[in-house]
Amino acid sequence: MKKSLALVLVFMIVLAALSIFLYTWKNPQQPDEPDIEDGEGDGEDEEELSFSDSVDWDRFRGQGITINVYNWGEYISVDEGDGEFDTNAEFEKLTGINVNYSTFATNEELYAKLKGGGTKYDIIIPSDYMISRMINEGMLEKLDFDNIPNVEYMDDTIDTSYDQNGEYSVPYMWGVCGIIYNTTLVDENDDFETWNILWDPKYMGSILMFSSPRDAFGIAEKKLGFSFNTEDPEELAAAAEALKEQKPLVQAYVADEVFDKMGGGEAALAAYYAGDAITMMEDNPDLAFAIPREGTNIYTDAMCIPKGAPNKEAAEMYINFMCETKVALANVEYTCYSTPHTEAFEYLDEETQNSVSYPSEEVKLTGEVYRALSDQGSRLLDEHWTDIMSSGNSNPATVIIFILACVAAIIVVNVWKHNKKKKIELEEVELR
């Protein structure tokens, strides 16, 4: 008996050894390689990046300073629980300066908030044409670039003509606009490289349009062959008429709401930014993106300090921090927009560098930058937009749904009344 058990034990040991040998033979150990995740470039490992000593980061520590930052939604790296780089938290840790962070949806909302007074912001991040308008109206502080040495990393090929002397702003992100479409909800034979698709009646109730008047007008202007920056009253009137004609087809005028609507398959088409399109396509593989051949807007959003900001030097430290390679890289990887930071760009993988976030020279040649309109041009555009939004051309689908809901409510009420009446009659019969 003992001999049999010994033989079984020896057999099991030999079998285990043979299994280990076969596994090792089929799966040879690879030499150690650097732990580089998808999305990183071919240069230095991103994990090795550290903060520079370009400024004294402890300069304001212990002084109880809080800066108010006003930025676009979904436009900065945050830690959503998976250990990602949290830009504002890292700034607070590095400098001891607290950050009160809030967001806006359109340049016009930002402008109105600043004009209305109330909250004193230290940092704002408007788009090119709004920066130019604010400069003209004396709403921005000139920057002290001695406090922002990291500005040296900004790509000097970026069009910054909105700030002609480069005194008021530092580029944050840039990009292009185009059309996001759901391949399962559209006709694959349709032409998506034209703004005209957003006026196609077959997509009634399934089109999303910019809630920003400048962007909405820009699309209509390009559709009609006009400049984004036209102030010709007849051309603006024609663009306004085109937007009125489109309104019955539009499901909603959106900003950040586009993420849920396109991501959830609630709409077939949307005009929006390339960076956000990439984010949405990662979440929903049915989505695709096209840049219309009529031309698109090539925009830049930049960091500025409003006139009378209470913590100007601390705000300049924040701008310098945002221009740290480590920070710029984290922000661009999170947002998927286009970075003006030359060193951060080098850390991006080749696929990203050649994505729609960095369009071809052909697209750039047909693209156009928004310029600040004159007071008269801005007033005329705003008047047209108010008229469009208040016009009675409601989406027929919405009207039909409303009517059906009313009819259903009437039926429910009548059925309830009928049943109640029958119940009373039965109770009276029983009493007799």
Residue, then its C-alpha position, 0 to 999 in steps of 0.5 A: m500500500k505504501k509503495s503504491l502511494a509512493l509511486v502515485l506521489v512520484f507520478m504527480i511530481v513528475l507530471a507537475a514538473l513536466s507541466i511547468f517545463l511545457y508552459t515555460w517552453k511555450n511562454p518564454q520569459q520576455p526581457d524587461e521592457p519599460d512600462i509604457e501605456d498606449g497613448e504615450g510617445d516614443g520619447e522619455d517615459e511620461e512618468e518621469l516628467s516632473f515639475s520644473d524649477s522655472v519659478d519659486w512654487d512656494r512663493f505664496r504658500g501659507q498666505g491663504i490665497t484662493i484664485n477663481v478659475y473660469n473655464w469651459g466644461e470638460y476642459i481640464s484633467v481631473d481624477e475621476g477615481d482612476g488615479e488620473f492627473d488632477t490638474n487643480a489638485e496638483f497645483e494646490k499641492l505644489t503651491g499652497i494656493n487654493v483653486n475655486y473652479s467653475t465652468f461656462a458653456t459659451n463665450e457669450e455666457l463668459y462675457a455676460k458674467l464678466k460684464g455683470g460683475g459679481t464674482k471676481y475671476d483671476i483666470i478665464i479661458p475664452s476663445d480667440y474672437m472673444i479675447s480680441r473683443m475683451i482687449n478692445e473693451g479694456m477687460l483684460e490685464k496685460l501679463d507679466f511674462d517674467n512670471i510665466p517663463n514656460v511660455e517658451y514652449m508655445d508653438d509660434t505657428i499658432d495664429t494669435s492675431y486675436d492678441q496682436n502684440g501677445e500681451y494679454s493671453v497664453p494659448y491653452m488649446w486649439g482645434v477645428c469644428g466639424i460634424i459628428y455622426n452616428t453611422t447606425l442612424v445615417d444613410e452611408n451614401d450621404d455626404f458628410e463632408t459638407w455643412n449642407i447635411l445639417w439641413d437635410p430634411k430626412y434627419m428632422g428631429s435628429i440634428l444637434m446644433f451649437s447653442s453658441p450664436r457665433d458658431a451657429f452663424g459661422i456654419a450657416e455662413k460657410k454653407l452659403g460661401f461667406s466668411f466667418n467674419t462677415e459683417d455685411p447686413e445682407e449676408l448676415a440676414a441670409a445666414a439668419e434665414a438659413l438658420k430659421e429654415q434649419k430650426p424645424l429640423v433641429q432636435a436641440y441647440v447644445a453645448d456639453e449636452v452633446f456628449d450624452k445625446m450623441g454618446g447615447g444614440e439620441a441624435a444622428l448628427a451634431a456640429y461640434y469640436a474635433g477634440d470632443a468628437i474623439t472623446m465621444m468616439e472612444d466611448n461610442p464606436d458607432l460615431a464618426f467625424a468629418i470636416p466639411r470641405e467648404g471650410t471650418n473654424i480653426y480656433t484657439d482658446a487662451m488663458c487670460i486675466p480679467k481686469g482688476a483680478p484680485n490675485k494677478e501674480a498668483a494667477e500668472m503662476y497658475i498660467n505658468f503651471m498650466c504650461e508645465t510639460k507634465v501638466a500640458l500633456a495631462n490636459v491634452e490627453y484628457t481633453c483630446y484637443s490640440t495642444p500648442h505646447t511643443e514639448a507636450f506634443e512630442y510625448l503624444d503617440e503617432e496616431t494622436q499626432n495624425s488624428v483629426s485633432y491635428p488636421s492636414e495642411e489642406v484643412k488648414l488652408t480652407g479653415e478660417v479664424y474668428r475675428a472680433l466683430s465690430d460693435q455694430g456687427s456683434r449687435l446685428l448678429d445678436e439681434h438675428w440670433t434672438d429672432i431665430m431663437s424666438s421664432g415659431n418654427s418649432n420642431p414638428a416632432t416636438v409638437i406632435i409629441f406634445i399633442l399626443a401627450c395632451v390627447a393621452a392625458i385627456i383620455v386618462v382623465n375621461v376614463w378615470k371619470h367614467n370609472k368613478k361614475k360607474k362606481i358611484e352608480l353601483e354603490e347606489v344600486e347596492l344601497r337600494 
